[in-house]
């Protein structure tokens, strides 16, 4: 009998990789360096899950300042990336179990393709996935459903047979909008009430719970 869920697509930051310290440290550095001020952490992290270009407009209306914020962020992030990026405890076990079940896997992230791949390869995760869709691979970005729907097409599957797993409200909005089943990754960066408000199909407290959804 064919499973209801035939493939699993994942967000990256806060879902597959623990990048909270990396992102927060980089945001603090970029805003302090370019703006000369200390922005509250809550404001810095409020839109994690959307592309960097989108996030930086929260801190300036000036094109040149926006460009400089993005430049400084990316340069500093590249320097500290490998020291601050971490792996969630159950990530590898989750991926192994899904692969053992023969489930195709993909990544749909708001991070650009090259740094997203760098994160996966830091922990030798790249081989688990059939593709990666970054913010520079598709013209629309989460919370638009476009990149998630594109990921489903790369697998030659209807969205209704795919699960999208993410830790931000933008992930759940994008997955729901694409017509996928969605799983809120409660181990990530956003609290449960914020994710529940977007009506995910499932909620998982740990990575290890994701393979169990195949039988649901």
C-alpha positions in Angstrom: 0.0 0.0 0.0 1.3 3.4 -1.0 2.1 5.8 1.9 0.2 9.1 2.1 3.5 10.9 2.5 5.8 9.9 -0.3 8.6 12.5 0.1 9.8 14.9 2.8 11.1 18.4 2.2 13.0 20.3 4.9 13.7 23.9 5.9 17.4 24.3 6.8 18.1 26.8 9.6 16.5 25.8 12.9 15.2 22.6 11.3 18.1 20.5 10.0 20.9 22.6 11.5 21.1 24.5 14.8 22.1 27.9 13.5 20.6 30.1 16.3 23.9 31.2 17.7 25.4 31.7 14.3 22.6 33.9 13.0 22.2 35.9 16.2 25.9 36.6 16.5 26.1 37.7 12.8 23.0 39.9 13.1 24.4 41.6 16.2 27.7 42.2 14.5 26.2 43.6 11.2 23.7 45.9 12.8 26.3 47.2 15.4 28.9 47.7 12.7 26.7 49.4 10.1 24.1 51.2 12.2 26.2 51.9 15.2 23.5 50.8 17.5 22.3 47.7 19.5 19.1 46.2 18.1 17.2 44.0 20.5 17.7 40.3 19.9 13.9 39.7 19.5 13.9 42.2 16.6 17.0 40.7 15.0 15.5 37.2 14.9 11.9 38.0 14.2 12.0 37.2 10.5 14.5 34.3 10.5 13.1 32.0 7.8 12.8 34.7 5.2 15.7 35.8 2.9 18.3 38.0 4.4 17.4 40.8 2.0 13.9 40.8 3.4 15.0 40.8 7.0 17.4 43.7 6.6 14.7 46.1 5.5 13.4 46.0 9.1 16.5 48.0 10.1 16.7 50.6 7.4 14.8 52.3 4.6 18.0 53.4 2.8 19.1 51.3 -0.2 22.8 51.9 0.4 22.6 51.1 4.2 20.5 48.0 3.3 23.2 46.8 0.9 25.9 47.4 3.4 24.0 45.5 6.1 23.7 42.5 3.8 27.4 42.7 2.8 28.8 42.9 6.3 26.4 40.2 7.5 27.5 37.8 4.7 31.2 38.5 5.1 31.2 38.0 8.9 28.9 35.0 8.7 31.4 33.3 6.3 34.2 33.8 8.8 32.4 32.4 11.9 30.2 29.9 10.1 32.0 26.6 10.9 32.7 27.5 14.5 29.2 28.4 15.5 27.0 26.1 13.3 25.8 23.0 15.2 23.8 19.8 14.5 20.7 18.9 16.3 21.1 15.7 18.3 18.6 13.6 16.3 19.2 15.0 12.8 21.4 12.2 11.4 19.2 9.5 13.0 16.1 11.0 11.5 17.7 11.2 8.0 19.0 7.7 8.3 15.5 6.3 9.2 13.9 8.2 6.3 16.5 7.0 3.8 16.1 3.4 5.1 12.4 3.7 4.3 13.3 4.8 0.7 11.8 8.3 1.1 13.1 11.0 -1.3 14.4 14.0 0.6 14.9 17.7 -0.4 15.7 21.0 1.2 13.8 24.3 0.6 15.5 27.2 2.3 15.5 31.0 2.3 19.2 30.9 2.5 21.2 31.3 -0.7 22.2 28.0 -2.4 26.0 28.1 -1.8 26.0 28.9 2.0 23.1 26.5 2.5 25.2 23.7 0.9 28.1 24.7 3.0 26.0 24.1 6.1 25.0 20.7 5.0 28.5 19.7 3.9 29.9 20.8 7.3 28.2 17.7 8.7 28.3 15.5 5.6 24.5 15.7 5.1 24.5 16.6 1.4 24.3 13.0 0.2 20.9 12.5 2.0 19.1 15.0 -0.3 18.0 14.8 -3.9 18.1 18.6 -4.3 18.4 21.9 -2.5 16.3 25.0 -3.4 17.8 28.2 -2.2 16.6 31.8 -2.3 18.6 32.3 -5.5 17.1 29.2 -7.2 13.5 30.5 -7.4 12.0 34.0 -7.8 9.6 33.8 -5.0 10.4 33.3 -1.3 8.7 31.9 1.8 6.1 32.6 3.0 5.1 32.3 -0.7 4.4 28.7 -1.6 6.4 28.9 -4.8 9.7 27.4 -3.7 8.0 24.6 -1.9 5.8 23.8 -4.8 8.9 23.9 -7.0 10.6 21.4 -4.8 7.7 19.0 -5.2 7.9 19.4 -9.0 11.6 18.5 -8.8 10.5 15.2 -7.2 7.8 14.8 -9.8 5.2 14.5 -7.0 2.0 16.3 -6.2 2.3 18.6 -3.2 -0.4 16.7 -1.5 1.8 13.6 -1.2 4.8 15.6 0.3 5.5 16.7 3.8 7.3 20.0 4.5 9.1 20.3 7.8 10.0 23.8 9.2 10.5 25.7 12.4 9.2 29.2 11.4 5.7 30.5 10.7 6.9 31.3 7.2 7.7 27.7 6.6 4.3 26.5 7.7 2.6 29.2 5.6 4.6 28.2 2.5 4.0 24.5 2.9 0.3 24.9 3.6 0.0 27.3 0.6 1.7 24.8 -1.7 -0.8 22.1 -0.6 1.7 20.0 1.3 1.2 18.4 4.7 3.3 20.4 7.2 5.2 19.6 10.3 6.1 22.3 12.8 9.6 21.7 14.1 9.2 22.7 17.8 13.0 22.1 18.4 13.8 25.2 16.3 13.8 28.9 16.7 10.1 29.8 17.1 7.8 29.0 20.1 5.0 26.5 19.8 2.1 29.1 19.9 3.6 31.1 17.0 3.7 27.9 14.9 0.4 26.6 16.1 -1.3 29.8 14.9 -0.4 28.8 11.3 -2.2 25.4 11.6 0.5 22.9 10.7 -0.8 19.4 10.0 1.6 18.0 12.6 3.8 19.2 15.4 7.0 17.4 16.4 9.0 18.1 19.5 12.1 16.2 18.3 13.6 15.3 14.9 13.1 11.6 15.7 9.3 12.1 15.6 9.3 13.0 11.8 9.8 9.5 10.5 6.8 8.3 12.5 4.6 10.6 10.4 5.0 8.3 7.4 2.6 5.9 9.1 0.0 8.6 9.8 
